[in-house]
Amino acid sequence: MSDPLDTGALAAIIGCTPGDLALYDLALTHGSTGRADYQRLEFLGDRVLGLVIASELYTRFPGASEGEMSSRLHVLASGATCAAIARKLDLTALIRFGAQARNDGGRYSDNIAADAIEALIGALWLDRGGDAARGFILAHWGEMIDGQQAAPKHPKAALQEWALARKRRPPEYEIVSREGPDHAPRFRVAVHIGKLAHAEAEGASKQAAEKAAAAALLAQLEGMKE
């Protein structure tokens, strides 16, 4: 049986008292539990998020072209941005996982974090209505919509951009090792940009290790004199 939902922590995250707890319970249940999960609410929340951000971009930037708004919307509603906000709110601490997904590091997955915050938006929309969902989105995306705060980029994308801007070879990744049992593997990945720089990092999945390696190489490059 699952642990009861921490309604105090949930209320602090959404900024109001939750009404229909079953909706939030569903929004914070991963498919690995074998129960009904957050996928339908994620579908709804993704559309709500996109609509609110698109509406704000249209209103706040009357001179922006369709292409400019599309590019900004893509970044603001991206998995990287959603995951960063979910991490800031510590939302993944409330997600229920099955044993294997928990052992495989599901709580540290950016994809799951992004899915969960979209599902939460869907639950909030159904429970408290459009104004509450909009208020939540503006509270956490507002400064990025205005451009006062840069939307986070995935480290692999940021590293690719760094190399492209300096006419360097694109980053190359390789698996150095894979250890541990199937239910809890550990990957070590190396990344390099030609002979300029090299970094390695570990993760519970190949993707997580690549992300960590890219972040490590970026940090190294930022400390170098060009």
DRENDO-1510 file (C-alpha; in Angstrom, 1 decimal, always signed):
<recs>
REC; n; res; u; v; w
REC; 1; MET; +0.0; +0.0; +0.0 .
REC; 2; SER; +1.3; +3.5; -0.9 .
REC; 3; ASP; +2.2; +6.0; +1.7 .
REC; 4; PRO; -0.5; +8.7; +2.2 .
REC; 5; LEU; -0.1; +11.9; +0.2 .
REC; 6; ASP; +1.7; +14.6; +2.1 .
REC; 7; THR; -1.0; +17.2; +1.8 .
REC; 8; GLY; +1.0; +19.9; +3.6 .
REC; 9; ALA; +3.9; +19.6; +1.2 .
REC; 10; LEU; +1.5; +19.5; -1.7 .
REC; 11; ALA; -0.4; +22.7; -0.6 .
REC; 12; ALA; +3.0; +24.5; -0.2 .
REC; 13; ILE; +3.9; +23.5; -3.8 .
REC; 14; ILE; +0.6; +24.5; -5.5 .
REC; 15; GLY; +0.0; +27.5; -3.3 .
REC; 16; CYS; -3.5; +26.6; -2.2 .
REC; 17; THR; -5.4; +23.9; -0.3 .
REC; 18; PRO; -6.0; +20.9; -2.5 .
REC; 19; GLY; -9.6; +19.9; -2.9 .
REC; 20; ASP; -9.9; +16.6; -4.8 .
REC; 21; LEU; -7.0; +14.7; -3.3 .
REC; 22; ALA; -7.6; +11.7; -5.7 .
REC; 23; LEU; -6.5; +13.9; -8.6 .
REC; 24; TYR; -3.2; +14.8; -7.0 .
REC; 25; ASP; -2.7; +11.3; -5.9 .
REC; 26; LEU; -3.1; +10.3; -9.5 .
REC; 27; ALA; -0.8; +13.1; -10.7 .
REC; 28; LEU; +2.0; +11.9; -8.4 .
REC; 29; THR; +1.7; +8.1; -9.2 .
REC; 30; HIS; +4.3; +6.6; -11.6 .
REC; 31; GLY; +3.3; +3.8; -13.9 .
REC; 32; SER; +5.7; +1.4; -12.3 .
REC; 33; THR; +3.4; +1.1; -9.3 .
REC; 34; GLY; +1.0; -1.0; -11.4 .
REC; 35; ARG; -1.8; +1.5; -10.5 .
REC; 36; ALA; -3.5; +4.1; -12.6 .
REC; 37; ASP; -0.8; +6.7; -13.3 .
REC; 38; TYR; -0.3; +10.4; -14.2 .
REC; 39; GLN; -0.1; +10.0; -18.0 .
REC; 40; ARG; -3.6; +11.4; -18.8 .
REC; 41; LEU; -3.2; +14.3; -16.4 .
REC; 42; GLU; +0.3; +14.9; -18.0 .
REC; 43; PHE; -1.4; +15.1; -21.4 .
REC; 44; LEU; -3.9; +17.7; -20.1 .
REC; 45; GLY; -1.3; +19.7; -18.1 .
REC; 46; ASP; +1.1; +19.9; -21.1 .
REC; 47; ARG; -1.7; +21.6; -23.1 .
REC; 48; VAL; -2.6; +24.0; -20.3 .
REC; 49; LEU; +1.0; +25.0; -19.8 .
REC; 50; GLY; +1.5; +25.6; -23.5 .
REC; 51; LEU; -1.7; +27.7; -23.8 .
REC; 52; VAL; -0.9; +29.8; -20.8 .
REC; 53; ILE; +2.7; +30.5; -21.9 .
REC; 54; ALA; +1.5; +31.2; -25.5 .
REC; 55; SER; -1.1; +33.6; -24.3 .
REC; 56; GLU; +1.4; +35.4; -22.1 .
REC; 57; LEU; +3.9; +35.7; -25.0 .
REC; 58; TYR; +1.2; +37.1; -27.3 .
REC; 59; THR; +0.2; +39.7; -24.7 .
REC; 60; ARG; +3.6; +40.7; -23.4 .
REC; 61; PHE; +5.4; +40.9; -26.7 .
REC; 62; PRO; +3.1; +42.6; -29.2 .
REC; 63; GLY; +5.9; +43.1; -31.7 .
REC; 64; ALA; +7.1; +39.5; -31.7 .
REC; 65; SER; +6.7; +37.4; -34.8 .
REC; 66; GLU; +5.0; +33.9; -34.9 .
REC; 67; GLY; +8.5; +32.4; -35.3 .
REC; 68; GLU; +9.9; +34.2; -32.3 .
REC; 69; MET; +7.0; +33.2; -30.1 .
REC; 70; SER; +7.2; +29.6; -31.2 .
REC; 71; SER; +10.9; +29.5; -30.4 .
REC; 72; ARG; +10.4; +30.9; -26.9 .
REC; 73; LEU; +7.4; +28.7; -26.3 .
REC; 74; HIS; +9.5; +25.6; -27.2 .
REC; 75; VAL; +12.2; +26.5; -24.7 .
REC; 76; LEU; +9.8; +27.6; -21.9 .
REC; 77; ALA; +7.6; +24.4; -22.2 .
REC; 78; SER; +10.6; +22.1; -22.7 .
REC; 79; GLY; +11.3; +19.1; -20.6 .
REC; 80; ALA; +14.5; +20.8; -19.3 .
REC; 81; THR; +12.6; +23.8; -18.1 .
REC; 82; CYS; +9.8; +21.7; -16.5 .
REC; 83; ALA; +12.3; +19.4; -14.8 .
REC; 84; ALA; +14.2; +22.3; -13.4 .
REC; 85; ILE; +11.1; +23.8; -11.9 .
REC; 86; ALA; +10.0; +20.5; -10.5 .
REC; 87; ARG; +13.4; +20.1; -8.9 .
REC; 88; LYS; +13.2; +23.5; -7.4 .
REC; 89; LEU; +9.8; +22.7; -5.8 .
REC; 90; ASP; +11.1; +19.2; -4.7 .
REC; 91; LEU; +8.1; +17.7; -6.4 .
REC; 92; THR; +9.8; +14.4; -7.0 .
REC; 93; ALA; +9.8; +13.7; -3.3 .
REC; 94; LEU; +6.0; +13.2; -3.5 .
REC; 95; ILE; +6.0; +10.8; -6.5 .
REC; 96; ARG; +5.0; +7.2; -5.8 .
REC; 97; PHE; +7.2; +4.6; -7.6 .
REC; 98; GLY; +7.2; +0.9; -7.9 .
REC; 99; ALA; +10.3; -0.8; -6.3 .
REC; 100; GLN; +12.2; -1.3; -9.6 .
REC; 101; ALA; +11.7; +2.3; -10.8 .
REC; 102; ARG; +12.7; +3.6; -7.4 .
REC; 103; ASN; +15.8; +1.4; -7.4 .
REC; 104; ASP; +16.7; +2.5; -10.9 .
REC; 105; GLY; +16.8; +6.1; -9.8 .
REC; 106; GLY; +13.4; +7.2; -11.0 .
REC; 107; ARG; +13.3; +9.9; -8.4 .
REC; 108; TYR; +16.3; +11.5; -10.1 .
REC; 109; SER; +15.0; +11.3; -13.7 .
REC; 110; ASP; +14.5; +14.7; -15.4 .
REC; 111; ASN; +11.9; +13.1; -17.7 .
REC; 112; ILE; +9.8; +11.9; -14.8 .
REC; 113; ALA; +10.2; +15.2; -13.0 .
REC; 114; ALA; +9.0; +17.1; -16.1 .
REC; 115; ASP; +6.0; +14.7; -16.6 .
REC; 116; ALA; +5.0; +15.0; -12.9 .
REC; 117; ILE; +4.8; +18.8; -13.0 .
REC; 118; GLU; +2.7; +18.7; -16.1 .
REC; 119; ALA; +0.4; +16.2; -14.5 .
REC; 120; LEU; +0.2; +18.4; -11.4 .
REC; 121; ILE; -0.8; +21.4; -13.6 .
REC; 122; GLY; -3.5; +19.1; -15.1 .
REC; 123; ALA; -4.8; +18.2; -11.6 .
REC; 124; LEU; -4.8; +21.8; -10.5 .
REC; 125; TRP; -6.8; +22.8; -13.6 .
REC; 126; LEU; -9.4; +20.2; -12.9 .
REC; 127; ASP; -9.5; +20.8; -9.1 .
REC; 128; ARG; -9.3; +24.5; -8.8 .
REC; 129; GLY; -9.9; +25.8; -12.3 .
REC; 130; GLY; -8.1; +27.7; -14.9 .
REC; 131; ASP; -7.2; +30.7; -12.8 .
REC; 132; ALA; -5.4; +28.6; -10.2 .
REC; 133; ALA; -3.5; +26.7; -12.9 .
REC; 134; ARG; -2.6; +30.0; -14.6 .
REC; 135; GLY; -1.5; +31.5; -11.3 .
REC; 136; PHE; +0.8; +28.5; -10.6 .
REC; 137; ILE; +2.4; +28.7; -14.0 .
REC; 138; LEU; +3.0; +32.4; -13.8 .
REC; 139; ALA; +4.4; +32.1; -10.3 .
REC; 140; HIS; +7.1; +29.7; -11.6 .
REC; 141; TRP; +7.5; +30.5; -15.3 .
REC; 142; GLY; +6.8; +34.3; -15.2 .
REC; 143; GLU; +10.3; +35.7; -14.9 .
REC; 144; MET; +11.4; +33.3; -17.7 .
REC; 145; ILE; +8.5; +34.4; -19.9 .
REC; 146; ASP; +9.6; +38.1; -19.4 .
REC; 147; GLY; +13.2; +37.2; -20.1 .
REC; 148; GLN; +14.4; +38.4; -16.7 .
REC; 149; GLN; +15.6; +34.9; -16.0 .
REC; 150; ALA; +17.0; +32.5; -18.6 .
REC; 151; ALA; +15.3; +29.3; -19.1 .
REC; 152; PRO; +17.6; +26.3; -18.2 .
REC; 153; LYS; +19.1; +24.5; -21.1 .
REC; 154; HIS; +19.9; +20.8; -21.1 .
REC; 155; PRO; +23.7; +20.4; -20.6 .
REC; 156; LYS; +24.1; +18.4; -23.8 .
REC; 157; ALA; +22.3; +21.1; -25.8 .
REC; 158; ALA; +24.4; +23.8; -24.1 .
REC; 159; LEU; +27.6; +21.9; -24.8 .
REC; 160; GLN; +26.6; +21.5; -28.4 .
REC; 161; GLU; +25.9; +25.2; -28.7 .
REC; 162; TRP; +29.3; +26.1; -27.1 .
REC; 163; ALA; +31.2; +24.0; -29.6 .
REC; 164; LEU; +29.2; +25.3; -32.6 .
REC; 165; ALA; +29.6; +29.0; -31.5 .
REC; 166; ARG; +33.4; +28.5; -31.4 .
REC; 167; LYS; +33.6; +26.4; -34.6 .
REC; 168; ARG; +34.8; +23.4; -32.7 .
REC; 169; ARG; +34.0; +19.7; -33.4 .
REC; 170; PRO; +30.7; +18.6; -31.9 .
REC; 171; PRO; +30.9; +16.8; -28.5 .
REC; 172; GLU; +31.4; +13.0; -28.7 .
REC; 173; TYR; +30.2; +10.6; -26.0 .
REC; 174; GLU; +31.2; +7.1; -25.2 .
REC; 175; ILE; +30.4; +4.6; -22.5 .
REC; 176; VAL; +33.4; +3.9; -20.3 .
REC; 177; SER; +31.8; +1.3; -18.1 .
REC; 178; ARG; +28.6; -0.3; -17.0 .
REC; 179; GLU; +28.4; -1.8; -13.5 .
REC; 180; GLY; +25.9; -3.1; -11.0 .
REC; 181; PRO; +22.9; -5.4; -11.4 .
REC; 182; ASP; +20.2; -4.9; -14.0 .
REC; 183; HIS; +17.8; -3.3; -11.6 .
REC; 184; ALA; +20.3; -0.8; -10.4 .
REC; 185; PRO; +23.0; -0.2; -13.1 .
REC; 186; ARG; +25.7; +2.5; -13.0 .
REC; 187; PHE; +27.0; +4.0; -16.2 .
REC; 188; ARG; +30.2; +5.9; -16.6 .
REC; 189; VAL; +30.3; +8.1; -19.7 .
REC; 190; ALA; +33.1; +10.2; -21.2 .
REC; 191; VAL; +32.6; +13.2; -23.4 .
REC; 192; HIS; +35.2; +15.2; -25.4 .
REC; 193; ILE; +35.4; +18.0; -27.9 .
REC; 194; GLY; +38.3; +17.0; -30.2 .
REC; 195; LYS; +41.5; +17.3; -28.2 .
REC; 196; LEU; +40.4; +20.4; -26.5 .
REC; 197; ALA; +38.8; +19.0; -23.3 .
REC; 198; HIS; +37.5; +15.8; -21.8 .
REC; 199; ALA; +35.3; +14.9; -18.8 .
REC; 200; GLU; +33.7; +11.8; -17.3 .
REC; 201; ALA; +30.7; +11.3; -15.0 .
REC; 202; GLU; +28.4; +8.5; -13.7 .
REC; 203; GLY; +24.6; +8.1; -13.7 .
REC; 204; ALA; +21.9; +5.5; -13.2 .
REC; 205; SER; +21.2; +5.5; -16.9 .
REC; 206; LYS; +23.2; +6.2; -20.1 .
REC; 207; GLN; +21.2; +9.5; -20.5 .
REC; 208; ALA; +21.8; +10.6; -17.0 .
REC; 209; ALA; +25.6; +9.9; -17.2 .
REC; 210; GLU; +25.8; +11.8; -20.5 .
REC; 211; LYS; +24.0; +14.7; -19.0 .
REC; 212; ALA; +26.3; +14.8; -16.0 .
REC; 213; ALA; +29.4; +14.4; -18.2 .
REC; 214; ALA; +28.2; +17.3; -20.4 .
REC; 215; ALA; +27.6; +19.5; -17.3 .
REC; 216; ALA; +31.1; +18.6; -16.0 .
REC; 217; LEU; +32.7; +19.5; -19.3 .
REC; 218; LEU; +30.8; +22.8; -19.5 .
REC; 219; ALA; +32.0; +23.7; -16.1 .
REC; 220; GLN; +35.6; +22.9; -17.2 .
REC; 221; LEU; +35.3; +24.9; -20.4 .
REC; 222; GLU; +33.9; +27.9; -18.6 .
REC; 223; GLY; +37.0; +28.0; -16.4 .
REC; 224; MET; +39.4; +28.0; -19.4 .
REC; 225; LYS; +40.8; +31.0; -21.1 .
REC; 226; GLU; +39.7; +31.1; -24.8 .
</recs>
